[in-house]
């Protein structure tokens, strides 16, 4: 499946501290996120790193690889490095990546996203819905529920209600 990495990254709706940490890890992979010099070089704070890292790890956008924090998956890392270096030709060439399963980092995605796309008929809208707290799910974010089979079923049921106009 070919994926637009720019659209993919935008769909995560990252906050400013999350973007700063992602840029820092892209520019300078490190094993010492909380070192004073690293935080100063990348305009990071201890609290900002803590909350941003929690979200980025939850999305599996960063990983600890042999003790070094890196962007995940590799294709996203390579494209983002080209963007950070302002190598627009290279970034454009790498923007569309062929990934077997671009959402391998979320177990329930494969079972839910086709229906989500059918309901919303637009990739960006479907991704935004998956990442927004939902009243029908008790205020939980559908994306977060995809980690378990039970959660994925709840999300599917909610999509079915939307699809068929069933309101509770």
C-alpha positions in Angstrom: 0.0 0.0 0.0 1.4 3.4 -1.0 1.2 6.0 1.7 1.6 9.7 1.6 4.0 10.3 4.6 3.2 14.0 4.8 -0.5 13.3 5.1 0.2 10.5 7.5 2.2 12.7 9.8 -0.4 15.5 9.7 -3.1 13.0 10.6 -1.6 12.5 14.0 -2.4 16.1 15.0 0.8 16.5 17.0 1.1 19.4 19.5 4.0 21.8 19.3 6.1 20.0 22.0 5.5 16.7 20.2 6.7 18.2 16.9 9.7 19.7 18.6 10.7 16.4 20.2 10.1 14.6 16.8 12.3 17.1 15.1 15.0 16.8 17.8 15.0 13.0 17.5 15.2 13.3 13.7 18.1 15.7 13.7 20.0 14.1 16.5 19.0 10.5 17.6 20.1 10.1 21.2 20.1 7.9 24.2 20.0 10.9 26.5 16.7 12.8 25.8 16.8 14.4 29.2 20.4 15.7 29.2 20.6 19.4 29.8 22.7 20.0 26.6 20.2 18.1 24.4 17.3 19.9 25.9 19.0 23.3 25.3 20.0 22.5 21.7 16.5 21.5 20.8 14.5 23.9 23.0 12.9 21.1 25.0 11.8 20.9 28.7 11.8 17.9 31.0 8.0 18.0 31.3 7.5 18.7 27.6 9.7 15.7 26.7 7.9 13.5 29.2 4.4 14.2 27.8 5.4 14.4 24.2 7.4 11.1 24.4 4.4 9.4 26.0 2.2 10.4 23.0 4.8 9.7 20.4 5.5 6.2 21.9 1.7 5.5 22.0 1.5 6.3 18.3 4.7 4.3 17.8 6.3 7.2 15.9 9.4 6.9 18.0 11.2 3.8 19.3 14.2 2.9 21.4 16.6 1.1 19.0 19.6 -0.4 20.7 19.4 2.4 23.4 18.9 5.2 20.8 15.7 7.1 20.3 14.7 7.1 16.6 11.7 7.9 14.4 9.7 4.9 13.4 9.1 3.5 10.8 12.3 3.8 8.8 10.6 5.2 5.7 9.1 8.0 7.8 12.5 8.7 9.4 14.3 9.0 6.0 11.6 11.2 4.5 11.5 13.5 7.6 15.3 13.8 7.6 15.0 15.1 4.0 12.4 17.6 5.1 14.5 18.7 8.1 17.5 19.2 5.7 15.2 21.2 3.4 16.1 18.8 0.5 12.8 19.4 -1.2 13.6 17.3 -4.3 14.6 14.3 -2.1 11.7 14.8 0.3 9.2 14.9 -2.7 10.8 11.7 -4.1 10.5 9.9 -0.7 7.0 11.3 0.2 5.1 8.4 -1.1 6.3 5.2 0.5 5.3 1.6 -0.3 4.6 0.0 3.1 3.2 -3.4 3.5 1.1 -2.2 6.4 1.7 1.4 7.2 -0.1 1.1 10.5 1.8 -2.0 11.7 2.2 -0.1 15.0 -1.5 -0.4 15.7 -2.9 -3.9 15.9 -6.5 -3.2 15.2 -6.1 -0.7 12.4 -6.4 -3.2 9.5 -9.7 -4.5 10.8 -11.2 -1.0 11.4 -9.8 1.4 8.8 -11.5 0.0 5.7 -14.9 0.6 7.3 -13.9 3.9 8.7 -12.8 5.0 5.2 -16.1 3.7 3.8 -18.1 5.7 6.4 -16.2 9.0 6.0 -15.2 8.6 2.3 -12.0 10.6 2.9 -8.6 9.5 4.3 -8.0 12.8 6.3 -11.4 12.9 7.8 -11.3 9.2 8.7 -7.8 9.6 10.4 -9.0 12.7 12.2 -12.1 10.8 13.5 -9.8 8.0 14.7 -7.7 10.4 16.7 -10.5 12.5 18.3 -12.2 11.7 21.6 -15.6 10.2 20.9 -18.7 10.7 23.1 -20.1 7.3 22.0 -17.0 5.6 23.3 -17.1 7.3 26.7 -14.8 10.1 25.6 -12.0 7.7 24.6 -10.0 8.1 21.4 -10.9 5.4 18.9 -7.2 5.0 17.9 -6.3 4.1 21.5 -8.9 1.4 21.6 -7.5 -0.4 18.5 -4.8 -1.9 20.7 -7.2 -4.7 21.8 -9.7 -6.9 20.0 -12.5 -5.7 22.3 -11.6 -2.1 21.7 -11.5 -2.6 17.9 -15.0 -4.1 18.1 -16.3 -1.1 20.0 -14.9 1.2 17.3 -16.4 -1.0 14.6 -19.8 -0.9 16.4 -19.6 2.9 16.6 -18.8 3.2 12.9 -21.7 0.9 12.2 -24.0 3.2 14.1 -22.7 6.2 12.2 -23.0 4.4 8.9 -26.6 3.4 9.5 -27.7 6.5 11.4 -28.3 4.7 14.7 -28.2 7.1 17.6 -28.1 6.0 21.2 
